[in-house]
Amino acid sequence: MTRPLCSQCQYPISSCVCRFVQSVNNEIKVWILQHPHEASQAKSTTPLLQLALQQAHICVGEVPDDFSQVTALDPLHCAVLYPSQSATPLETMNIADKSVIKHIIVLDGTWNKVHRVWQQNPWLHAIKGISFANVPHSRYRIRKANRENSLSTLEATAYCLQQLEQLDTAPLFKLLDGFVEVQTQHMPEHVKSRYEL
């Protein structure tokens, strides 16, 4: 039987996060290329970004035809978050280089799925790449990552926006913390212990 959903946040009523949502007016548009497997992941933080950010767009797919909205953007004003060898650490970019960026493209999924999307979309390789020199500590404790220093999509996007446009990301982390709190409430004790809560 399907659980009833909140009409606002679209999470099950018992997991509603509306009380944690605060609208954030980001100037830089966020485009999230989400692998189809991630779209069905209940613990994904991507829907949270769409709830909070005024300019966040999710495109689900794997190949270029799935991302026509994004491929139509002017690559000179875009940056893609991916740790390629040619990516520039955000922390070392000057103000002039940052000011050119009007769109950030974030790949969403497990590391293997993200890498697959990167490989299947060579048009991404022609866009300026950005990465992190100093990965922030993750507050996303309810989902194990298979790589050290991993961040959730929300955390990575928040850090990008903070670095690029000095956005106040406190509302995003309040939402993330609320989401973790709600999800944790529904976990059996033996499951909670796996995540060192």
N, C-alpha and C positions, 0 to 999 in steps of 0.2 A: 504494500500500500504506500503510495506517494505521500510524503509528509507535506503539510501545507507550508507555503512559502510566504515570507514577508513581502508585501507588495512594493516596498521601497528598495530594500537591499537585495532581495531575491534569495536570501538564505532561509533555511527552515526557521519557523517561528521561534523554536527553542534555541536557535543560534543567531538570532537577529543581532546585527551590529549597528543599527541606526543610531543608538545613543552615543556612539563613539565617532560618528562621522561629522567632520567639519570641512566645509568647502574650502579648497585651496586654489587661488588664482595664479596658476603658473603661466609665464609668458612663453616659454619654450614648449612646443607641442611634443607630446610623448607618443610614439608609435610602438606598440608592443606586438612583435611577431611571435605568436603563440603556437607551439607545436600542438597538433590535435590531441595528443595524449594528455597534455597538461590542462586542456580545456575541461576535462572531466575530473580533475584532481580537486577533491574537496578542500584540501589545505592550501591551495594556490592563493598567493597574495595579489595576483593580478586584478581580480574583481574589486579588491579594496581600492586600488589606484583609480579605477573607473568611477568608483563612488565618490572619491575625494577630490581628485584633480579635475579642474574645469576643462582642461585640454589633454585628454588621454584617449587613445583609440586602440582597440584590440583587433588584430587581423589574425585569424586562425588559419594555419596552413603549413605547407612544407616547401612548395616550389614557387617560382616567380609569378605564375599566373594567379596564385592565391593572394599576392601582395600588390596588386595593380595600383591601389591607392598610394602606396609608399614608393613604388618604382617611378611614379609620375612626378615626385617631388624633385626640386632642384638640388642635385647632390652637393653643390657648393655651399648650401645652407644646412646641410645635414651632418650628423655624426652618428656612428654606430658603436654601441658599447660591446666590445668583444676583445679579449686579450690576445690579439694577433701580434706577431713580431713587429709590425709596423705601427701599432697603436701608440698614441701619445698619452702619457699619464696626465689625467686631469689636473693634478696638483702642480704640474710644471707649465701649464699653458698660460700665456699672457692674456691680458684683458681684451686686446684687439682680436686675438684668435677666438676667444670665447664669444665675443659679441657677434661673430659671423653666424654662429650656430642658432638656427631657429627651430630645428627639429632634432630630437634624439630618437634613435631606433634601438630598442632593447629586445633581445631574444629571450624568450620565456620557455622554460622546460628543464628537464634534468640535463646535466652536462652533456651526456651522449646525444640527446635529442637536439640540444642547442647547436652542438658541433655539426650534426647532420644538416640542420637548416642552413648553417653557415656554408657548408660545402655545396649544397644544392642551389645556392643563390649567389653566383659569382658577381652579380651587380652590387652586392654589399661590399665586395673587396675594393671597389673603386671609390667608395665613400670614406671620408676621413674617419679613422678608427680612434676610439678613446678607451682608456683603461684606468685602473686605480694603482697608484704607487703605494698608498697606505690604505689597505682594506679595513674599513671600520669593523668593530666587534658586532657580531650578529646578535639580535635580540629575538630571532625567530627560532624558538626552541622546540617546536612541535613536529619538525620534519627533519630527518637525518639527511645530510648531504654527503656525497661520495668524494668530495674534494675539500681539503682544508681551506679555511678562510672564505668559505662560500657565503653569499648573501642571498636573501630572498629577492625576488624581482622588485618588491616594494622598497626594500632597503637600498638596492643598487640604484634604482631610479631616484629615490630621495637624495642620495649622495650626489648623483649627477646634477640634479637641479640646484642643490645647495652650492656646489662648486661653480656651476655655470652662471646662475642668476641670483645667487645669495638668497634663495628662497627659504623662508621659515618652514622647516620640515617637521616641526613639533606636532602639528595636527596629524601628519601621516603616521608618526610613531605612536601617537596616542591611539589611533585606529588599529595599528598593528598589535599593540599591547592588549587592547580590548578584544581583538579577534583571537589572540592566543589564550586569553583568559576564558573566553566563551568556549573555545574548542577543548580546552583542558578540562572544563567542568564535566564534559561528556565522556571523558576517557576513564576506563577502569584503572584502578591503582597500579596493577602490574604493567599496564601500558605506559602510564605516566613515568614510571621508574626508568623506562628505556631512554627517555629524553632528558633524564637528570633534572626533572622539574623541582 
